[in-house]
Amino acid sequence: MAKKNIFIVGLDDFNKRFLEALPEAEECDFHAALDYSEIRDVKSFNMKELINKAIKRMESFEGNIDGVASYYDFPGTDLVPVLADHFSLPSPTLESVLKCEHKYWSRLEQRKAIPEHITEFQAFDPFDPYDDQVFEKIVLEPTYWIKPIKSFKSFMNFRIDNKQDFNEAIIKIRERAGFFCEPFTYFIDRYAQLPPEVSDLSNICLAEYPMGGFQVTLEGHCFQREVVAYGIVDSIREKDGTSFGRYQYPSNLPLEIQQKMMDIARKIILHIELDNSPFNIEFFYDQRKDQIYLLEINPRVSEAHTEIFSKVHGHSHFSIMVDLCLGRNPPIMEKKGSYNVAAHFMVRHFEDGVVVSVPSKDDIRRVEVMFPETEIKILVKEGDRLSELVSVQSSYSFELANIFVGGRDEKDMLEKYQSILDMLPIRIEKPE
């Protein structure tokens, strides 16, 4: 029987291994609608060119086209419904995806469905001609966060404690927010019809009060209006409180709180009508107030969780994405992996510098021999100036490497990670 052909927006070698290890891989082949290098670490996005390139590549394929999917944020998730519509394939609607991706629109929809689980917010124009009055026009009182309506990895997200913080952040936002916002608004103008309350695309920034507590990501999917949550991952921050240190699975949250998050997820996903789609939702649980807050909704599986799901379940949650893009109801994710707990560690540096040395292939090989099934991704190279990295970075730190570790329990896993870190020296020197 001929295999099904699935086209991935942003296919890369690291994740292709996980796709090919899925149970579904026996009946599927995976192809690049767009390659990873065409949507990541680029200096700009030409959306018209990317859309035409993906369509042309798929049309020139000699064989059936059975599904299209992406595990990457913009422009991956936005392109999936456009390509699916062009080739008459299963997918969520573009409108439902934009209700997740457009941070202001998403907040408005959340306020309709789950008002008790969101924080106060306000849209504003960072390019207001009366630029000396932008700070005063925000009715929220510091402390709050500001961010573009389209971003990820905390890109151009800033904590505002006073007017000086705001003025410094606005300078950076004016310089760089267009990296995502300009192609995002092109995409909207070309393919979408926004409601009046969000159609003013000059309001490209959002201010909102911070949410305190323990942060997690709920992974789930919706098929024919049946919402299923299949895992919750803890998002553990560094000591500075702004950058992620690791994603750990399964969650340590009490089961009662996890169930409440699942109920909230079901309510908002049905409200925005994100159907026939995977999703992940970031939540905060404020233990002092016994309050759950929703931070954001992403209409995709989280690529950052691929390896840790694989270590615990025996294969990655890409299986959910594959079944949905083929128009099938995904089966339950059973725990058949080698480990009880796993984490995706992010090795970070918190000030600008120049990379003097990185681990060699022999260094990495020694780690892999001593700690089998450990995965290592070095994200920088010798000579890199951290502040000049092309890749999207957090506003408060620089990501140097990813290390994926499994263990019998959390203590075993953390001890392994510290040993691995000691074996993988990355030297950064302050620039002259």
ChimeraX attribute file (.defattr): number of C-alpha atoms within 10 A of each C-alpha:
attribute: neighborCount
match mode: 1-to-1
recipient: residues
	/A:1	4
	/A:2	9
	/A:3	14
	/A:4	18
	/A:5	19
	/A:6	21
	/A:7	24
	/A:8	25
	/A:9	28
	/A:10	24
	/A:11	24
	/A:12	15
	/A:13	10
	/A:14	11
	/A:15	17
	/A:16	14
	/A:17	10
	/A:18	18
	/A:19	23
	/A:20	16
	/A:21	17
	/A:22	19
	/A:23	12
	/A:24	16
	/A:25	16
	/A:26	11
	/A:27	12
	/A:28	19
	/A:29	16
	/A:30	19
	/A:31	20
	/A:32	20
	/A:33	27
	/A:34	23
	/A:35	16
	/A:36	17
	/A:37	11
	/A:38	13
	/A:39	21
	/A:40	19
	/A:41	12
	/A:42	12
	/A:43	10
	/A:44	13
	/A:45	18
	/A:46	12
	/A:47	17
	/A:48	12
	/A:49	9
	/A:50	17
	/A:51	18
	/A:52	12
	/A:53	14
	/A:54	19
	/A:55	16
	/A:56	12
	/A:57	15
	/A:58	21
	/A:59	13
	/A:60	8
	/A:61	11
	/A:62	7
	/A:63	12
	/A:64	13
	/A:65	16
	/A:66	20
	/A:67	26
	/A:68	30
	/A:69	31
	/A:70	29
	/A:71	23
	/A:72	23
	/A:73	23
	/A:74	19
	/A:75	21
	/A:76	21
	/A:77	24
	/A:78	23
	/A:79	24
	/A:80	27
	/A:81	23
	/A:82	21
	/A:83	23
	/A:84	20
	/A:85	15
	/A:86	10
	/A:87	16
	/A:88	13
	/A:89	19
	/A:90	21
	/A:91	25
	/A:92	25
	/A:93	19
	/A:94	21
	/A:95	19
	/A:96	19
	/A:97	27
	/A:98	22
	/A:99	23
	/A:100	23
	/A:101	24
	/A:102	22
	/A:103	22
	/A:104	25
	/A:105	20
	/A:106	20
	/A:107	25
	/A:108	16
	/A:109	16
	/A:110	24
	/A:111	16
	/A:112	11
	/A:113	16
	/A:114	17
	/A:115	15
	/A:116	13
	/A:117	16
	/A:118	20
	/A:119	15
	/A:120	14
	/A:121	19
	/A:122	18
	/A:123	21
	/A:124	20
	/A:125	17
	/A:126	22
	/A:127	16
	/A:128	12
	/A:129	9
	/A:130	8
	/A:131	13
	/A:132	10
	/A:133	10
	/A:134	17
	/A:135	17
	/A:136	11
	/A:137	11
	/A:138	16
	/A:139	10
	/A:140	16
	/A:141	12
	/A:142	16
	/A:143	12
	/A:144	19
	/A:145	19
	/A:146	24
	/A:147	24
	/A:148	29
	/A:149	24
	/A:150	24
	/A:151	21
	/A:152	18
	/A:153	13
	/A:154	17
	/A:155	19
	/A:156	23
	/A:157	23
	/A:158	24
	/A:159	21
	/A:160	20
	/A:161	13
	/A:162	13
	/A:163	12
	/A:164	11
	/A:165	12
	/A:166	19
	/A:167	16
	/A:168	12
	/A:169	21
	/A:170	23
	/A:171	12
	/A:172	13
	/A:173	22
	/A:174	12
	/A:175	10
	/A:176	14
	/A:177	22
	/A:178	16
	/A:179	16
	/A:180	19
	/A:181	19
	/A:182	18
	/A:183	19
	/A:184	23
	/A:185	18
	/A:186	14
	/A:187	18
	/A:188	19
	/A:189	13
	/A:190	11
	/A:191	12
	/A:192	13
	/A:193	11
	/A:194	16
	/A:195	9
	/A:196	7
	/A:197	9
	/A:198	16
	/A:199	13
	/A:200	11
	/A:201	15
	/A:202	14
	/A:203	18
	/A:204	24
	/A:205	24
	/A:206	22
	/A:207	24
	/A:208	22
	/A:209	19
	/A:210	17
	/A:211	21
	/A:212	15
	/A:213	17
	/A:214	16
	/A:215	23
	/A:216	26
	/A:217	26
	/A:218	23
	/A:219	24
	/A:220	25
	/A:221	28
	/A:222	23
	/A:223	19
	/A:224	13
	/A:225	15
	/A:226	13
	/A:227	23
	/A:228	19
	/A:229	21
	/A:230	15
	/A:231	18
	/A:232	24
	/A:233	24
	/A:234	21
	/A:235	23
	/A:236	17
	/A:237	16
	/A:238	13
	/A:239	9
	/A:240	11
	/A:241	10
	/A:242	16
	/A:243	22
	/A:244	22
	/A:245	20
	/A:246	21
	/A:247	24
	/A:248	26
	/A:249	25
	/A:250	17
	/A:251	18
	/A:252	13
	/A:253	15
	/A:254	8
	/A:255	10
	/A:256	9
	/A:257	15
	/A:258	20
	/A:259	12
	/A:260	12
	/A:261	25
	/A:262	21
	/A:263	14
	/A:264	19
	/A:265	27
	/A:266	19
	/A:267	16
	/A:268	19
	/A:269	26
	/A:270	15
	/A:271	15
	/A:272	18
	/A:273	19
	/A:274	28
	/A:275	23
	/A:276	25
	/A:277	30
	/A:278	31
	/A:279	28
	/A:280	21
	/A:281	25
	/A:282	21
	/A:283	27
	/A:284	21
	/A:285	21
	/A:286	15
	/A:287	12
	/A:288	8
	/A:289	9
	/A:290	9
	/A:291	15
	/A:292	24
	/A:293	23
	/A:294	26
	/A:295	19
	/A:296	18
	/A:297	25
	/A:298	21
	/A:299	28
	/A:300	25
	/A:301	27
	/A:302	21
	/A:303	15
	/A:304	16
	/A:305	22
	/A:306	20
	/A:307	27
	/A:308	27
	/A:309	26
	/A:310	23
	/A:311	26
	/A:312	22
	/A:313	18
	/A:314	19
	/A:315	24
	/A:316	24
	/A:317	27
	/A:318	28
	/A:319	20
	/A:320	24
	/A:321	22
	/A:322	25
	/A:323	19
	/A:324	25
	/A:325	25
	/A:326	20
	/A:327	17
	/A:328	15
	/A:329	16
	/A:330	17
	/A:331	9
	/A:332	10
	/A:333	16
	/A:334	11
	/A:335	15
	/A:336	13
	/A:337	17
	/A:338	16
	/A:339	20
	/A:340	18
	/A:341	23
	/A:342	29
	/A:343	29
	/A:344	23
	/A:345	21
	/A:346	21
	/A:347	18
	/A:348	16
	/A:349	15
	/A:350	13
	/A:351	13
	/A:352	16
	/A:353	20
	/A:354	19
	/A:355	20
	/A:356	15
	/A:357	16
	/A:358	20
	/A:359	16
	/A:360	12
	/A:361	8
	/A:362	9
	/A:363	14
	/A:364	18
	/A:365	14
	/A:366	14
	/A:367	19
	/A:368	15
	/A:369	10
	/A:370	12
	/A:371	16
	/A:372	12
	/A:373	15
	/A:374	19
	/A:375	17
	/A:376	19
	/A:377	13
	/A:378	17
	/A:379	14
	/A:380	19
	/A:381	15
	/A:382	14
	/A:383	13
	/A:384	15
	/A:385	18
	/A:386	23
	/A:387	13
	/A:388	10
	/A:389	13
	/A:390	11
	/A:391	14
	/A:392	17
	/A:393	17
	/A:394	17
	/A:395	18
	/A:396	18
	/A:397	18
	/A:398	24
	/A:399	21
	/A:400	18
	/A:401	17
	/A:402	18
	/A:403	19
	/A:404	25
	/A:405	27
	/A:406	31
	/A:407	20
	/A:408	12
	/A:409	12
	/A:410	17
	/A:411	11
	/A:412	13
	/A:413	19
	/A:414	17
	/A:415	11
	/A:416	17
	/A:417	21
	/A:418	10
	/A:419	13
	/A:420	22
	/A:421	13
	/A:422	9
	/A:423	14
	/A:424	18
	/A:425	13
	/A:426	21
	/A:427	13
	/A:428	20
	/A:429	13
	/A:430	11
	/A:431	10
	/A:432	5
